[in-house]
């Protein structure tokens, strides 16, 4: 299948404002890109790009005083298959983990392993190692936190989400990441597109989504405690220790976000004559 993706961000800035933007499809999906999701601005401003320390594709601009529209649209091929489920994926002893994954065992800004370690071992110390343990953590987080867009707060940490028992997808992911790390399972935060393909209505407002990946059996696997079922059409933008590493935008000056839109929709198949199938 093909999926049309895109976004529109409109900012009001009282002065020239440098911005770092992480809004492009991750390089791991480069071979799937049919229509590139080139970032555009109105008014047009100079733009430069770079890869950050986690391999994410980032853009730099300086927004002029006044209103600026930042937008993109693209098309990506997708298998149409749900997230893989691999129950036999094993958990590695810490001493056997590759050096490059060790950073994802450590506490971070939004994932306070020091506050949650005792709780994690009390809740999950009896569960089987490996995939089953990560799934047990997802099951717990899915039922422990009540989802509500009105409860979004950019400063909420995993520890606060655990105690407040409310939040949005990033809070679900942060809590699950922190609990996995407490149980010696490397876990990294992910952000990207996730539409409602294969999901019955009603549909909520579209937004960028947050989930996580756990390192098991020598590979990284997707887990989504917010939805807690394999989903179709997940398109990665960025990975990092937590949301600090993968913000859609970092702005270096006063600004107001006037409008925020995200879309991700399956492209209707066409017949040889050009009409819908």
Buried (B, 14 or more C-beta within 10 A) or exposed (E): BBBBBBBBBBBBBEEEBEBBBBBBBBEEBEEBBEBBBEBEBEEEBEBEEEEBEBEBBBBBBBBBEEBBBBBBBBBBBBEEEBBEEEEEBEBBEEEEBEEEBEBBBEBBBBBBBEBBBEBBEEBBEEBEBBBBBBBBBBBBBBEBBEBEEEBBBEEBBBBBBBEBEBBBBBBBBBBBBBBBBBBBBBBBBBBBBBBBBEBEEEEEEBBBBBBBBBBBBEEBBBBBBBBBEBBBBBBBBBBBBBBEBBBBBEBEEEBEEEEBEBBBBBBEEEEEEEEEE
